[in-house]
């Protein structure tokens, strides 16, 4: 794996950690997510950055690690960047609760097997 990809994966994992931290601060409460712009902005900006980073992952890593839905993460970034004012809170919350933990676990596994 390229050194650049390792750095990118670590940055994505850090953004996942940042989302987890925000969720802890707001007691992982969906109502707080809907009603507190600080909570929404903190988590959604991290997701936007994750999608941005996924766009610069090398083609080699994308091809060897096909269990990661790279294209979908890039698409999520575009939705969060361009349609943020019309954000579907349920979908965003589902991403935070389900997709991000899975992504983080997969990325940690990739890093472990490449060390």
Contact map, one row per residue, 1 for C-alpha under 8 A:
1110110000000000000000000000000000000000000000000000000000001000000000000000000000000000000000000000000000000000010
1111110000000000000000000000000000000000000000000000000001000000000000000000000000000000000000000000000000000000000
1111111000000000000000000000000000000000000000000000000000000000000000000000000000000000000000000000000000000000000
0111111100000000000000000000000000000000000000000000000000000000000000000000000000000000000000000000000000000000000
1111111110000000000000000000000000000000000000000000000011001000000000000000000000000000000000000000000000000000000
1111111111000000000000000000000000000000000000000000000000000000000000000000000000000000000000000000000000000010000
0011111111100000000000000000000000000000000000000000000000000000000000000000000000000000000000000000000000000000000
0001111111110000000000000000000000000000000000000000100010000000000000000000000000000000000000000000000000000000000
0000111111111000000000000000000000000000000000000000000000000000000000000000000000000000000000000000000000100010000
0000011111111100000000000000000000000000000000000000000000000000000000000000000000000000000000000000000000000000000
0000001111111110000000000000000000000000000000000000000000000000000000000000000000000000000000000000000000000000000
0000000111111111000000000000000000000000000000001100100000000000000000000000000000000000000000000000000100000000000
0000000011111111100000000000000000000000000000000000000000000000000000000000000000000000000000000000000100110000000
0000000001111111110000000000000000000000000000000000000000000000000000000000000000000000000000000000000000000000000
0000000000111111111000000000000000000000000001101100000000000000000000000000000000000000000000000000000000000000000
0000000000011111111100000000000000000000000001100000000000000000000000000000000000000000000000000001100100000000000
0000000000001111111110000000000000000000000000000000000000000000000000000000000000000000000000000000000000000000000
0000000000000111111111000000000000000000001001000000000000000000000000000000000000000000000000000000000000000000000
0000000000000011111111100000000000000000011001000000000000000000000000000000000000000000000000010000000000000000000
0000000000000001111111110000000000000000000000000000000000000000000000000000000000000000000000000000000000000000000
0000000000000000111111111000000000000000000000000000000000000000000000000000000000000000000000000000000000000000000
0000000000000000011111111100000000000010011000000000000000000000000000000000000000000000000000000000000000000000000
0000000000000000001111111111100000000010000000000000000000000000000000000000000000000000000000000000000000000000000
0000000000000000000111111111000000000000000000000000000000000000000000000000000000000000000000000000000000000000000
0000000000000000000011111111000000000000000000000000000000000000000000000000000000000000000000000000000000000000000
0000000000000000000001111111100110000010000000000000000000000000000000000000000000000000000000000000000000000000000
0000000000000000000000111111100000000000000000000000000000000000000000000000000000000000000000000000000000000000000
0000000000000000000000111111110000000000000000000000000000000000000000000000000000000000000000000000000000000000000
0000000000000000000000100111111110000000000000000000000000000000000000000000000000000000000000000000000000000000000
0000000000000000000000000001111111000000000000000000000000000000000000000000000000000000000010000000000000000000000
0000000000000000000000000000111111100000000000000000000000000000000000000000000000000000000000000000000000000000000
0000000000000000000000000100111111110010000000000000000000000000000000000000000000000000000000000000000000000000000
0000000000000000000000000100111111111011000000000000000000000000000000000000000000000000100010000000000000000000000
0000000000000000000000000000011111111001000000000000000000000000000000000000000000000000100000000000000000000000000
0000000000000000000000000000001111111000000000000000000000000000000000000000000000000000000000000000000000000000000
0000000000000000000000000000000111111111000000000000000000000000000000000000000000000000000000000000000000000000000
0000000000000000000000000000000011111111100000000000000000000000000000000000000000000000000000000000000000000000000
0000000000000000000000000000000000011111110000000000000000000000000000000000000000000000000000000000000000000000000
0000000000000000000001100100000110011111111000000000000000000000000000000000000000000000000000000000000000000000000
0000000000000000000000000000000011011111111100000000000000000000000000000000000000000000000000000000000000000000000
0000000000000000000000000000000000001111111110000000000000000000000000000000000000000000000000000000000000000000000
0000000000000000001001000000000000000111111111000000000000000000000000000000000000000000000000000000000000000000000
0000000000000000011001000000000000000011111111100000000000000000000000000000000000000000000000010000000000000000000
0000000000000000000000000000000000000001111111110000000000000000000000000000000100000000000100000000000000000000000
0000000000000000000000000000000000000000111111111000000000000000000000000000000000000000000000000000000000000000000
0000000000000011011000000000000000000000011111111100000000000000000000000000000000000000000000000000000000000000000
0000000000000011000000000000000000000000001111111110000000000000000000000001100100000000000000000000000000000000000
0000000000000000000000000000000000000000000111111111000000000000000000000001110110000000000000000000000000000000000
0000000000010010000000000000000000000000000011111111100000000000000000000000100000000000000000000000000000000000000
0000000000010010000000000000000000000000000001111111110000000000000000001000100000000000000000000000000000000000000
0000000000000000000000000000000000000000000000111111111000000000000000001111110000000000000000000000000000000000000
0000000000000000000000000000000000000000000000011111111100000000000000000100100000000000000000000000000000000000000
0000000100010000000000000000000000000000000000001111111110000000000000000000000000000000000000000000000000000000000
0000000000000000000000000000000000000000000000000111111110000000000001101100000000000000000000000000000000000000000
0000000000000000000000000000000000000000000000000011111110000000000001000100000000000000000000000000000000000000000
0000000000000000000000000000000000000000000000000001111111000000000000000000000000000000000000000000000000000000000
0000100100000000000000000000000000000000000000000000111111101100000000000000000000000000000000000000000000000000000
0100100000000000000000000000000000000000000000000000000111111100000000000000000000000000000000000000000000000000000
0000000000000000000000000000000000000000000000000000000011111110000000000000000000000000000000000000000000000000000
0000000000000000000000000000000000000000000000000000000001111111000000000000000000000000000000000000000000000000000
1000100000000000000000000000000000000000000000000000000011111111100000000000000000000000000000000000000000000000000
0000000000000000000000000000000000000000000000000000000011111111110101000000000000000000000000000000000000000000000
0000000000000000000000000000000000000000000000000000000000111111110000000000000000000000000000000000000000000000000
0000000000000000000000000000000000000000000000000000000000011111110000000000000000000000000000000000000000000000000
0000000000000000000000000000000000000000000000000000000000001111111100000000000000000000000000000000000000000100000
0000000000000000000000000000000000000000000000000000000000000111111110000000000000000000000000000000000000000000000
0000000000000000000000000000000000000000000000000000000000000000111110000000000000000000000000000000000000000000000
0000000000000000000000000000000000000000000000000000000000000100111111000000000000000000000000000000001001000000000
0000000000000000000000000000000000000000000000000000000000000000011111111000000000000000000000000000000000000000000
0000000000000000000000000000000000000000000000000000011000000100000111111100000000000000000000000000000000000000000
0000000000000000000000000000000000000000000000000000010000000000000011111110000000000000000000000000000000000000000
0000000000000000000000000000000000000000000000000000000000000000000011111111000000000000000000000000000000000000000
0000000000000000000000000000000000000000000000000110010000000000000011111111100000000000000000000000000000000000000
0000000000000000000000000000000000000000000000000011011000000000000001111111110000000000000000000000000000000000000
0000000000000000000000000000000000000000000000000010000000000000000000111111111000000000000000000000000000000000000
0000000000000000000000000000000000000000000000110010000000000000000000011111111100000000000000000000000000000000000
0000000000000000000000000000000000000000000000111111000000000000000000001111111110000000000000000000000000000000000
0000000000000000000000000000000000000000000000010010000000000000000000000111111111100000000000000000000000000000000
0000000000000000000000000000000000000000000000000000000000000000000000000011111111110000000000000000000000000000000
0000000000000000000000000000000000000000000100110000000000000000000000000001111111110010000000000000000000000000000
0000000000000000000000000000000000000000000000010000000000000000000000000000111111110000000000000000000000000000000
0000000000000000000000000000000000000000000000000000000000000000000000000000011111110000000000000000000000000000000
0000000000000000000000000000000000000000000000000000000000000000000000000000011111111110000000000000000000000000000
0000000000000000000000000000000000000000000000000000000000000000000000000000001111111110000000000000000000000000000
0000000000000000000000000000000000000000000000000000000000000000000000000000000000111110000000000000000000000000000
0000000000000000000000000000000000000000000000000000000000000000000000000000000000111111000000000000000000000000000
0000000000000000000000000000000000000000000000000000000000000000000000000000000100111111100100000000000000000000000
0000000000000000000000000000000000000000000000000000000000000000000000000000000000000111111100000000000000000000000
0000000000000000000000000000000011000000000000000000000000000000000000000000000000000011111110000000000000000000000
0000000000000000000000000000000000000000000000000000000000000000000000000000000000000001111111000000000000000000000
0000000000000000000000000000000000000000000000000000000000000000000000000000000000000001111111100000000000000000000
0000000000000000000000000000000000000000000100000000000000000000000000000000000000000011111111110000000000000000000
0000000000000000000000000000010010000000000000000000000000000000000000000000000000000000111111111000000000000000000
0000000000000000000000000000000000000000000000000000000000000000000000000000000000000000011111111110000000000000000
0000000000000000000000000000000000000000000000000000000000000000000000000000000000000000001111111111000000000000000
0000000000000000001000000000000000000000001000000000000000000000000000000000000000000000000111111111100000000000000
0000000000000000000000000000000000000000000000000000000000000000000000000000000000000000000011111111100000000000000
0000000000000000000000000000000000000000000000000000000000000000000000000000000000000000000001111111110000000000000
0000000000000000000000000000000000000000000000000000000000000000000000000000000000000000000001111111111000000000000
0000000000000001000000000000000000000000000000000000000000000000000000000000000000000000000000111111111100000000000
0000000000000001000000000000000000000000000000000000000000000000000000000000000000000000000000011111111110000000000
0000000000000000000000000000000000000000000000000000000000000000000000000000000000000000000000000111111111000000000
0000000000000000000000000000000000000000000000000000000000000000000100000000000000000000000000000011111111100000000
0000000000011001000000000000000000000000000000000000000000000000000000000000000000000000000000000001111111110000000
0000000000000000000000000000000000000000000000000000000000000000000000000000000000000000000000000000111111111000000
0000000000000000000000000000000000000000000000000000000000000000000100000000000000000000000000000000011111111100000
0000000010001000000000000000000000000000000000000000000000000000000000000000000000000000000000000000001111111110000
0000000000001000000000000000000000000000000000000000000000000000000000000000000000000000000000000000000111111111000
0000000000000000000000000000000000000000000000000000000000000000000000000000000000000000000000000000000011111111100
0000000000000000000000000000000000000000000000000000000000000000100000000000000000000000000000000000000001111111110
0000010010000000000000000000000000000000000000000000000000000000000000000000000000000000000000000000000000111111111
0000000000000000000000000000000000000000000000000000000000000000000000000000000000000000000000000000000000011111111
0000000000000000000000000000000000000000000000000000000000000000000000000000000000000000000000000000000000001111111
1000000000000000000000000000000000000000000000000000000000000000000000000000000000000000000000000000000000000111111
0000000000000000000000000000000000000000000000000000000000000000000000000000000000000000000000000000000000000011111
